[in-house]
């Protein structure tokens, strides 16, 4: 082999790994469908969850409450009036009462059990703990063998209760707003990630969360639920984005090589 060719081969072989290290593959961003993908189906319904699955989302966000006869159901508001054809507070209605309600044109209010059954093996669950005993939520998740497929958002006391019930369950407190508090909460709760609207995060807080060993799952809900807002989240180095428009976020991330 000519000496000149050998030198060229050695140089190329020696620099290739260095070039790869200098240009790492961009981090894949998790997509969370807020109350399911509810642009084509009513929020917090099995249809909205199925649409999120079809779109390729990573998580659906669900709101868990308990009826007066101790059945866990999905409803964001404490009262059923906004999203159904009925009235009354969830915790004052029986499950039989809830079953009679219609969401949108034809959907029903699902139980937490029904949602887990639909989603298991297809999409993970972001649980917004509204009004239900933590022990009952953990029992249901465990029964469906989905402990590793859920993350829970709650108050600090609620999250402490969930971690005590099962330390393996991921929890997510809100962004407390300061570096010192992020470090303290991470140490206290062993929280795997922090939540919060993207408007409440900045580079300093994001770096502190990551340095403490936690992920950042931002809400782009509201005025930042668009491509300009999505880019703000990426600039912060977030790990996941919650959106009302997963059908817009996913193509955006794919164009940037983040999916």
Order of alpha helices (4+ residues) and beta strands (2+ residues): alpha-beta-alpha-beta-beta-alpha-alpha-beta-alpha-beta-alpha-beta-alpha-beta-alpha-beta-alpha-beta-alpha
